[in-house]
Amino acid sequence: MKTKKDVMFAFGIALGTAAGFVLGSVIAFRVGEAGVESARRLVERVLGRERGPHFEFLLQ
């Protein structure tokens, strides 16, 4: 049997997912593909997940 707390939790998850999808789509549309790609690269660099070889290590 579902309690009111369980129903509210599921509703919150559904609402958060929908709002995140809409907000992400609006931001991507306004900023454009180049801006989104730049932001993605910046986040990857900050988190330390850069793709490709580190060319400074190849110069040794």
N, C-alpha and C positions, 0 to 999 in steps of 0.2 A: 504494500500500500504506500502510495506516495504522500509525503507530508508537504505542507505548504513551503517549508524550507527547501526541499528538493526541487519543487516546481520553480521557485524563485531563483535558485541556483542555475537551473537549466535555462531559464529565461534570460538571466544575466549573461550567460555564455553566448547564447544566440544573439542577443542584442549587441554585445561587445564585438563579436565576429562580424556582424553586418556593418556596424559603425566603422570598424577598422578597415574593412574592404572599401567602403564608400570614401572614407577619408583618404586612404592610400591612392585610390583612383583619381580623386580630385587633385591631390598634390602632384601625382605623376602627370596628369593632363596639363596643369598650370606650369609646371617647371619644364617639362619637355624631356625627351629621351636623353639628351646630352647632360642635362642637370641631374637626372636620376642616376645616370652612369657615374658621374663625378661623385655624387654623394655615396654611392655604393662602394667606389674605390676608396674614398676617405674612411668609411666605416671599416672596411677590410684592413686598411693600413693601421688604423688605431687599434684594432683587435689583433693585429699581428698575423693576418692570414693573407698575405700578398701572394699573388700568383706569379709564376715565372721564376727564372733564375735570378740570383743576386749578382749582378755583373761586377760589383765592386770586389767580390771574392774571386772572380775570374781573372782580375788584373794582377794578382800576386805572382 
